[in-house]
């Protein structure tokens, strides 16, 4: 009987810890975009977001929604609205990535 109670306590504790940890970092945050930002996605899953369809972003596609697990937005950003992202999956004008760093 005592062994059964300890087993249940262990399972309950494990579920509580998993629930707390999963809620903490599993969600994605949205990166605010302007209406003119575009993206180029490579087959490796790396993506570059451009402030607009400029010469640097030739052949890029419109981007309307960008979600990311980790956003690194440093003060050393060279170009506002420019992002370099990894492990991205895009469905039309919406993309989800693992990590994005400002350019």
N, C-alpha and C positions, 0 to 999 in steps of 0.2 A: 504494500500500500504506500509506504514512504517512497519507494523507488518510482512508482507511478506518478506521485505528486511532484517529485523532483523533475521527472521527464516533462511533465506538462508545464512546469515553471520555466524550464529551459526553452521549450518551444515558444511559449508566450514572450519571453524576453527577446529571443531571436527575431520574432515577427515585429516587435516594438522597435528594435534597433533598425531593422531593414526599412520599416515604414518611415522612420525619422530620416534616415540617410537618403532614401529614394526621393522624398519630397524636397530635400535640401538642394540638390544639384541637378536633378533630372530635367527640370523645365528649361525651355529656351526663352531667351529674351529677344525682343524685336529691335532691330536697328532702325531708327527713323531715317527715311529716305525722302528725297525731293522727287518730283514727278519726272525729272529728266535723267535720272541715273540709269546706267546700263551696265551689263556684265558680260564677261567672256569666261566660259567654263572649259577647262582642259579635261581630257580623258582621265587624268590622274585624280580628279576631284578638286584640284586647286582652282580658285576662282579669283578674278580681279574685278572689282567694282569701280567704275569710272563716274566722275561727277556729271558727265554728259557724254553724248556720242561725239567725241572729238577725234582728232587724228590718232591719238593713242588708243582709243577704243574702237577703231575701225572694225566693222563686222560684229560689234557687240549687240546684244539684245536688250530691250527695255526691262527694267527691274522695278517691280512695284512692292515687293515684300521680301524682307531678309530677316531670318531668325537665326540665332546663334546660341550655342551653349556658353561659350566664353568670349567676351568682347574685351579686347585690349586697345584702349583708346588713349594713347600716350600724348603728352604735350608736344612731342617732337613730330606730330603729324605734318607732313609736307603739303598735302593737298586736301582741303576740306571735302568730305563726301567720297574720298577714295579709300577702299578697303582691300586687303589681301586676305583671302579666306582659305581654309583647308577642309577637306572631307565634306564637300558640298554636294547636295542633290537638288536639282532644279526641276520644277514642273511648270513650264511656261514662264511667266513673269514672277514666280515665287521660288525662293531658294531657302534651304535650311543647311547650315554648316556647323562644324564642330567648334572652330575657332576663327575669329576675324581680328586682324590687327590693322589699325589705321596706317595709311601710306605715309 
